[in-house]
Amino acid sequence: MPLKLRARISDHIGEARLDWATTRGASIYVIEHNGVSPDDAGAWKQVAETTRIKHVVSGLASAQVHWFRVRAIGTKGKSPWSDVAFTLVR
């Protein structure tokens, strides 16, 4: 499971900057976004897949809080989801 997920406000409108710690054995990370509530299971939507431990999510609604979570996929299959991180978006 990816640890230390951070979501930070970006200098650019409609963007959030994410980063997390490397997960041993991971070959790809899946990022999900939720613009409603972290408790609304149906509101989580995949927004990216990346091989890096940081990502900029764009196209987000401004002046709102957005929640994110990440999972690793690798030699041991899919990890559990990370803890949820959130940020306000410009």
Contacts in CASP RR format, 6 or more apart in sequence:
PFRMAT RR
TARGET T0000
AUTHOR 0000-0000-0000
METHOD contacts of the structure
MODEL  1
MPLKLRARISDHIGEARLDWATTRGASIYVIEHNGVSPDDAGAWKQVAET
TRIKHVVSGLASAQVHWFRVRAIGTKGKSPWSDVAFTLVR
1 23 0 8 1.000
1 71 0 8 1.000
1 72 0 8 1.000
1 79 0 8 1.000
1 80 0 8 1.000
1 81 0 8 1.000
1 82 0 8 1.000
2 20 0 8 1.000
2 21 0 8 1.000
2 23 0 8 1.000
2 26 0 8 1.000
2 29 0 8 1.000
2 53 0 8 1.000
2 70 0 8 1.000
2 71 0 8 1.000
2 72 0 8 1.000
2 79 0 8 1.000
2 82 0 8 1.000
3 20 0 8 1.000
3 21 0 8 1.000
3 23 0 8 1.000
3 82 0 8 1.000
3 83 0 8 1.000
4 20 0 8 1.000
4 21 0 8 1.000
5 18 0 8 1.000
5 19 0 8 1.000
5 20 0 8 1.000
5 68 0 8 1.000
5 69 0 8 1.000
5 70 0 8 1.000
5 82 0 8 1.000
5 83 0 8 1.000
5 84 0 8 1.000
5 85 0 8 1.000
6 18 0 8 1.000
6 19 0 8 1.000
6 20 0 8 1.000
6 85 0 8 1.000
7 16 0 8 1.000
7 17 0 8 1.000
7 18 0 8 1.000
7 66 0 8 1.000
7 67 0 8 1.000
7 68 0 8 1.000
7 85 0 8 1.000
7 86 0 8 1.000
7 87 0 8 1.000
8 16 0 8 1.000
8 17 0 8 1.000
8 18 0 8 1.000
8 19 0 8 1.000
8 87 0 8 1.000
9 16 0 8 1.000
9 17 0 8 1.000
9 87 0 8 1.000
9 88 0 8 1.000
9 89 0 8 1.000
9 90 0 8 1.000
10 16 0 8 1.000
10 17 0 8 1.000
10 56 0 8 1.000
10 89 0 8 1.000
10 90 0 8 1.000
11 90 0 8 1.000
12 58 0 8 1.000
12 90 0 8 1.000
13 62 0 8 1.000
13 89 0 8 1.000
13 90 0 8 1.000
14 58 0 8 1.000
14 59 0 8 1.000
14 60 0 8 1.000
14 61 0 8 1.000
14 62 0 8 1.000
14 89 0 8 1.000
14 90 0 8 1.000
15 56 0 8 1.000
15 57 0 8 1.000
15 58 0 8 1.000
15 59 0 8 1.000
15 60 0 8 1.000
15 89 0 8 1.000
15 90 0 8 1.000
16 56 0 8 1.000
16 57 0 8 1.000
16 60 0 8 1.000
16 66 0 8 1.000
16 68 0 8 1.000
16 87 0 8 1.000
16 89 0 8 1.000
17 54 0 8 1.000
17 55 0 8 1.000
17 56 0 8 1.000
18 31 0 8 1.000
18 54 0 8 1.000
18 55 0 8 1.000
18 56 0 8 1.000
18 57 0 8 1.000
18 68 0 8 1.000
18 70 0 8 1.000
18 85 0 8 1.000
19 53 0 8 1.000
19 54 0 8 1.000
19 55 0 8 1.000
20 29 0 8 1.000
20 53 0 8 1.000
20 54 0 8 1.000
20 70 0 8 1.000
20 82 0 8 1.000
21 53 0 8 1.000
22 53 0 8 1.000
23 29 0 8 1.000
23 72 0 8 1.000
23 79 0 8 1.000
25 72 0 8 1.000
25 74 0 8 1.000
25 75 0 8 1.000
25 76 0 8 1.000
26 72 0 8 1.000
26 73 0 8 1.000
26 74 0 8 1.000
26 79 0 8 1.000
27 51 0 8 1.000
27 73 0 8 1.000
27 74 0 8 1.000
27 75 0 8 1.000
28 49 0 8 1.000
28 50 0 8 1.000
28 51 0 8 1.000
28 72 0 8 1.000
28 73 0 8 1.000
28 74 0 8 1.000
29 49 0 8 1.000
29 50 0 8 1.000
29 51 0 8 1.000
29 52 0 8 1.000
29 53 0 8 1.000
29 55 0 8 1.000
29 70 0 8 1.000
29 71 0 8 1.000
29 72 0 8 1.000
29 73 0 8 1.000
30 46 0 8 1.000
30 48 0 8 1.000
30 49 0 8 1.000
30 70 0 8 1.000
30 71 0 8 1.000
30 72 0 8 1.000
30 73 0 8 1.000
31 46 0 8 1.000
31 47 0 8 1.000
31 48 0 8 1.000
31 49 0 8 1.000
31 50 0 8 1.000
31 55 0 8 1.000
31 57 0 8 1.000
31 68 0 8 1.000
31 69 0 8 1.000
31 70 0 8 1.000
32 44 0 8 1.000
32 45 0 8 1.000
32 46 0 8 1.000
32 47 0 8 1.000
32 68 0 8 1.000
32 69 0 8 1.000
32 70 0 8 1.000
32 71 0 8 1.000
32 81 0 8 1.000
33 44 0 8 1.000
33 45 0 8 1.000
33 46 0 8 1.000
33 47 0 8 1.000
33 57 0 8 1.000
33 60 0 8 1.000
33 66 0 8 1.000
33 67 0 8 1.000
33 68 0 8 1.000
34 40 0 8 1.000
34 43 0 8 1.000
34 44 0 8 1.000
34 45 0 8 1.000
34 66 0 8 1.000
34 67 0 8 1.000
34 68 0 8 1.000
34 69 0 8 1.000
34 84 0 8 1.000
35 43 0 8 1.000
35 61 0 8 1.000
35 64 0 8 1.000
35 65 0 8 1.000
35 66 0 8 1.000
35 67 0 8 1.000
36 43 0 8 1.000
37 43 0 8 1.000
37 67 0 8 1.000
38 67 0 8 1.000
38 84 0 8 1.000
38 86 0 8 1.000
44 69 0 8 1.000
47 57 0 8 1.000
48 55 0 8 1.000
48 57 0 8 1.000
57 66 0 8 1.000
57 68 0 8 1.000
60 66 0 8 1.000
60 89 0 8 1.000
61 89 0 8 1.000
62 89 0 8 1.000
62 90 0 8 1.000
63 88 0 8 1.000
63 89 0 8 1.000
63 90 0 8 1.000
64 88 0 8 1.000
64 89 0 8 1.000
65 86 0 8 1.000
65 87 0 8 1.000
65 88 0 8 1.000
65 89 0 8 1.000
66 86 0 8 1.000
66 87 0 8 1.000
66 88 0 8 1.000
66 89 0 8 1.000
67 84 0 8 1.000
67 85 0 8 1.000
67 86 0 8 1.000
68 84 0 8 1.000
68 85 0 8 1.000
68 86 0 8 1.000
69 81 0 8 1.000
69 82 0 8 1.000
69 83 0 8 1.000
69 84 0 8 1.000
69 85 0 8 1.000
70 81 0 8 1.000
70 82 0 8 1.000
71 78 0 8 1.000
71 79 0 8 1.000
71 80 0 8 1.000
71 81 0 8 1.000
71 82 0 8 1.000
72 78 0 8 1.000
72 79 0 8 1.000
73 79 0 8 1.000
END
